[in-house]
Amino acid sequence: NGNEELVIDLLAIENIGVPLPFLEVPQDEENHFSCYLSVIPGKILAHIYTEHGSKLLEGNVRSFLSSKTAVNKKIQATINTEPSKFFVYNNGISATATDVEFKNGCITKLKNFQIINGGQTTASLAYANKKRNVDISQISVPMKLTIVKEADPVEMASTIQKISRSSNSQNKVSDADFFANHEFHILMEKISMRTQA
């Protein structure tokens, strides 16, 4: 009959629970979606993952790949050395839910919350907080939240899968691509335009 319903009460999280301010992104009502942009404290995200584990990533195309991959090493480095810049450096998470509750203009409850992109970010925060006792109280994570209102469970699962696939589709970017925009190359290009050889 499907998975057990997962309800996350943000206000009930002991000592750290807070409501989430949000910005609603207007959608066509016929699409059966509501979309919100928010910022979730790293401590809350880590707590939710520690509490519910892989249940949060059932809609994700991949689960946590260990703290030793290149991307996760960089995430850990930011957590350790520049936690206040985590929001700046990290793409955040994309998530879905089937319902949301509000109080005083903030999100307070999430029903069937699924992280469809950002599992590495989430698990890295939980790993740093629980396994290594790192203070992550300065960390904030951008969140795109889509509420899927499909009545049919099969249709809903299909829609969430499409959102997950789209959220995880991107072109590969190599280190050479980043270096191509380095000021050295820009200067060399300018010199080559005005200096004949």
C-alpha positions as CSV (number, residue, x, y, z in Angstrom):
1,N,0.0,0.0,0.0
2,G,3.0,2.3,-0.3
3,N,5.2,3.9,2.3
4,E,4.3,4.9,5.8
5,E,3.3,8.5,5.9
6,L,6.1,10.7,7.1
7,V,5.2,14.0,8.9
8,I,7.9,16.4,10.0
9,D,6.8,18.9,12.6
10,L,9.4,21.6,12.5
11,L,8.2,23.2,15.8
12,A,8.4,19.9,17.7
13,I,12.2,19.4,17.1
14,E,13.6,19.8,20.6
15,N,15.7,22.9,21.3
16,I,16.3,23.8,17.6
17,G,12.8,23.6,16.0
18,V,11.8,26.8,14.2
19,P,9.2,27.6,11.5
20,L,10.6,28.3,8.1
21,P,10.0,31.7,6.4
22,F,9.3,31.2,2.7
23,L,8.6,32.9,-0.7
24,E,5.8,31.4,-2.7
25,V,6.5,31.0,-6.4
26,P,3.2,31.4,-8.3
27,Q,2.1,28.3,-10.3
28,D,-0.7,27.4,-12.7
29,E,-3.3,25.8,-10.4
30,E,-4.1,23.2,-13.1
31,N,-0.5,21.8,-12.7
32,H,-1.3,20.5,-9.2
33,F,1.8,22.1,-7.7
34,S,2.6,24.7,-5.1
35,C,6.2,25.9,-5.0
36,Y,8.2,27.7,-2.3
37,L,11.7,29.0,-1.8
38,S,13.0,28.8,1.7
39,V,16.1,28.6,3.9
40,I,16.5,25.7,6.3
41,P,18.9,25.8,9.2
42,G,21.7,23.2,8.7
43,K,21.1,21.9,12.3
44,I,17.4,21.2,11.5
45,L,18.2,19.5,8.2
46,A,20.9,17.3,9.9
47,H,18.4,16.4,12.7
48,I,15.7,15.4,10.2
49,Y,18.2,13.2,8.3
50,T,19.5,11.6,11.6
51,E,15.9,10.9,12.6
52,H,14.5,9.6,9.4
53,G,17.6,8.5,7.4
54,S,17.1,7.0,3.9
55,K,13.3,7.5,4.1
56,L,14.0,11.1,3.1
57,L,16.0,10.0,0.0
58,E,13.5,7.5,-1.5
59,G,12.7,10.0,-4.3
60,N,16.4,10.8,-4.9
61,V,18.4,9.2,-7.7
62,R,21.3,8.4,-5.4
63,S,21.9,8.0,-1.8
64,F,24.8,9.2,0.3
65,L,28.1,8.2,-1.4
66,S,30.3,8.5,1.8
67,S,32.3,11.4,3.0
68,K,35.3,10.5,0.9
69,T,34.1,11.5,-2.6
70,A,35.6,14.7,-4.0
71,V,32.3,16.6,-3.8
72,N,31.7,15.5,-0.2
73,K,35.2,16.3,0.8
74,K,34.6,19.9,-0.4
75,I,31.3,20.0,1.5
76,Q,33.1,18.8,4.6
77,A,35.8,21.4,4.1
78,T,33.3,24.2,3.9
79,I,31.5,22.9,7.0
80,N,34.8,22.8,8.9
81,T,36.5,26.0,7.8
82,E,33.9,28.4,6.4
83,P,30.5,27.4,7.8
84,S,29.1,31.0,7.5
85,K,29.7,30.7,3.7
86,F,27.9,27.4,3.3
87,F,24.8,29.1,1.9
88,V,27.0,31.0,-0.7
89,Y,28.9,27.9,-1.9
90,N,26.2,25.3,-1.8
91,N,23.4,24.8,-4.3
92,G,21.1,23.7,-1.5
93,I,18.3,21.1,-1.7
94,S,15.3,20.4,-3.8
95,A,12.5,18.7,-2.0
96,T,8.9,17.5,-2.5
97,A,6.1,17.0,-0.1
98,T,2.4,16.1,-0.4
99,D,1.2,18.8,2.0
100,V,2.4,21.7,4.1
101,E,1.1,23.5,7.1
102,F,1.6,27.2,7.9
103,K,1.5,29.3,11.0
104,N,2.1,33.1,11.2
105,G,3.3,33.2,7.6
106,C,5.9,30.4,8.0
107,I,6.1,26.7,7.2
108,T,5.6,24.5,10.3
109,K,4.8,21.0,9.0
110,L,5.8,18.9,6.0
111,K,4.0,15.8,5.0
112,N,5.8,13.1,3.1
113,F,9.0,15.2,2.8
114,Q,11.4,13.9,0.2
115,I,14.9,15.3,-0.7
116,I,15.1,14.7,-4.4
117,N,18.4,16.7,-4.9
118,G,20.8,17.6,-2.2
119,G,21.1,14.2,-0.5
120,Q,24.9,14.6,-0.4
121,T,24.6,18.0,1.3
122,T,22.0,16.7,3.8
123,A,24.0,13.6,4.7
124,S,27.3,15.5,4.9
125,L,25.7,17.9,7.5
126,A,24.3,15.0,9.5
127,Y,27.7,13.2,9.4
128,A,29.6,16.3,10.5
129,N,27.1,17.0,13.3
130,K,26.6,13.5,14.7
131,K,29.8,11.6,13.9
132,R,32.4,14.4,14.2
133,N,30.6,16.8,16.7
134,V,31.1,19.8,14.4
135,D,29.2,22.9,15.3
136,I,26.8,23.5,12.3
137,S,24.7,26.2,14.0
138,Q,25.9,28.9,11.5
139,I,25.0,26.9,8.4
140,S,21.9,27.8,6.4
141,V,20.8,25.7,3.3
142,P,18.7,27.1,0.4
143,M,15.6,24.9,-0.3
144,K,13.3,24.7,-3.2
145,L,10.1,22.9,-2.0
146,T,7.5,21.6,-4.4
147,I,4.1,20.4,-3.0
148,V,2.7,17.7,-5.3
149,K,-1.1,17.6,-5.0
150,E,-1.9,14.6,-7.3
151,A,-4.8,12.5,-5.9
152,D,-3.6,9.3,-7.5
153,P,-0.6,7.7,-5.7
154,V,0.8,6.2,-9.0
155,E,0.5,9.6,-10.7
156,M,2.1,11.3,-7.7
157,A,5.1,8.9,-7.7
158,S,5.5,9.4,-11.4
159,T,5.4,13.2,-11.0
160,I,8.0,13.1,-8.2
161,Q,10.2,10.9,-10.3
162,K,10.1,13.4,-13.2
163,I,10.9,16.3,-10.8
164,S,13.8,14.3,-9.4
165,R,15.1,13.4,-12.8
166,S,14.9,17.1,-13.9
167,S,16.6,18.3,-10.7
168,N,19.5,15.9,-11.2
169,S,20.1,16.6,-14.9
170,Q,23.1,18.8,-15.6
171,N,26.1,19.0,-17.9
172,K,29.4,17.9,-16.5
173,V,31.7,20.8,-15.6
174,S,35.4,20.0,-15.4
175,D,38.1,21.9,-13.5
176,A,39.4,23.1,-16.9
177,D,36.1,24.9,-17.5
178,F,36.5,26.9,-14.3
179,F,40.1,27.7,-15.1
180,A,39.0,29.0,-18.6
181,N,37.5,32.1,-17.0
182,H,40.6,32.8,-14.8
183,E,41.9,36.3,-15.1
184,F,45.2,35.0,-16.6
185,H,43.3,33.6,-19.7
186,I,41.2,36.7,-20.0
187,L,44.3,38.9,-20.0
188,M,46.0,36.6,-22.6
189,E,43.0,36.8,-24.8
190,K,43.1,40.6,-24.7
191,I,46.8,40.7,-25.4
192,S,46.4,38.3,-28.4
193,M,43.7,40.6,-29.9
194,R,46.0,43.6,-30.0
195,T,49.4,42.0,-30.5
196,Q,50.3,40.4,-33.8
197,A,52.6,37.5,-33.8
